[in-house]
Amino acid sequence: MHTSINVHERELRTRLELLKPNCESNVLDSQSTPVQTHLQNSRLRELPLGQKVMSRNYGTWEKWVSGSVKKRVGPLSYEIETEKELA
């Protein structure tokens, strides 16, 4: 162990260390850039109650069923009231 670490309980910064790139800040910058871009470009998706929507139906041969928003059950999930009774 170096004597500077023993005395000061940390590594002393020299001119040579100032030339080395700071990898931690580079990694943090690289990780935060996509997140900031996503937050700036994303739209908040909210549907008012009663709005007409097309809902994907996985139970029968008819893939898409029309209906209206009945209530919100999650951040991006809604309960849909369909015009036909689904199986």
VENHUQUI-V477076 format. One record per residue. N is the residue number from 0. RES is the residue in one small letter. PHI is phi as a letter, one per 30 degrees, with the letter a starting at -180 (none if undefined). BURIAL is + if it has 24 or more other C-alpha atoms within 12 Angstrom, else -. D_CENTER is the distance of its C-alpha to the mean C-alpha in Angstrom with 1 decimal. Layout:
# VENHUQUI-V477076
N_RES_PHI_BURIAL_D_CENTER / N_RES_PHI_BURIAL_D_CENTER
This chain:
# VENHUQUI-V477076
0_m_none_-_43.5 / 1_h_d_-_44.2 / 2_t_d_-_46.4 / 3_s_d_-_43.9 / 4_i_d_-_41.3 / 5_n_d_-_44.0 / 6_v_d_-_45.2 / 7_h_c_-_42.1 / 8_e_h_-_39.6 / 9_r_a_-_37.3 / 10_e_d_-_37.6 / 11_l_d_-_39.3 / 12_r_d_-_37.7 / 13_t_c_-_40.2 / 14_r_d_-_40.3 / 15_l_d_-_39.5 / 16_e_d_-_36.2 / 17_l_d_-_35.3 / 18_l_d_-_35.6 / 19_k_d_-_33.1 / 20_p_d_-_29.5 / 21_n_d_-_27.1 / 22_c_d_-_24.7 / 23_e_d_-_22.4 / 24_s_d_-_21.7 / 25_n_d_-_21.2 / 26_v_d_-_18.6 / 27_l_d_-_16.7 / 28_d_d_-_17.0 / 29_s_d_-_15.9 / 30_q_d_-_12.7 / 31_s_d_-_11.8 / 32_t_d_-_12.7 / 33_p_d_-_10.0 / 34_v_d_-_7.4 / 35_q_d_-_10.1 / 36_t_d_-_10.9 / 37_h_d_-_7.7 / 38_l_d_-_8.0 / 39_q_d_-_11.7 / 40_n_c_-_11.8 / 41_s_d_-_9.7 / 42_r_c_-_12.0 / 43_l_d_-_12.1 / 44_r_c_-_13.6 / 45_e_b_-_16.5 / 46_l_c_-_19.7 / 47_p_d_-_22.9 / 48_l_d_-_25.2 / 49_g_i_-_27.8 / 50_q_d_-_26.0 / 51_k_d_-_27.2 / 52_v_b_-_24.7 / 53_m_c_-_25.0 / 54_s_c_+_23.8 / 55_r_d_-_23.6 / 56_n_c_-_26.4 / 57_y_c_-_26.5 / 58_g_c_-_29.8 / 59_t_b_-_32.4 / 60_w_d_-_33.4 / 61_e_d_-_32.1 / 62_k_d_-_28.5 / 63_w_c_-_27.6 / 64_v_b_-_29.0 / 65_s_d_-_29.1 / 66_g_a_+_28.5 / 67_s_b_-_27.3 / 68_v_d_+_24.5 / 69_k_c_-_26.2 / 70_k_a_-_23.6 / 71_r_c_-_20.0 / 72_v_c_-_19.1 / 73_g_a_-_15.4 / 74_p_d_-_12.3 / 75_l_b_-_12.6 / 76_s_c_-_15.9 / 77_y_b_+_19.4 / 78_e_c_-_22.9 / 79_i_c_+_25.0 / 80_e_c_-_28.7 / 81_t_c_-_30.3 / 82_e_d_-_33.7 / 83_k_c_-_34.9 / 84_e_d_-_34.9 / 85_l_c_-_32.7 / 86_a_d_-_33.7
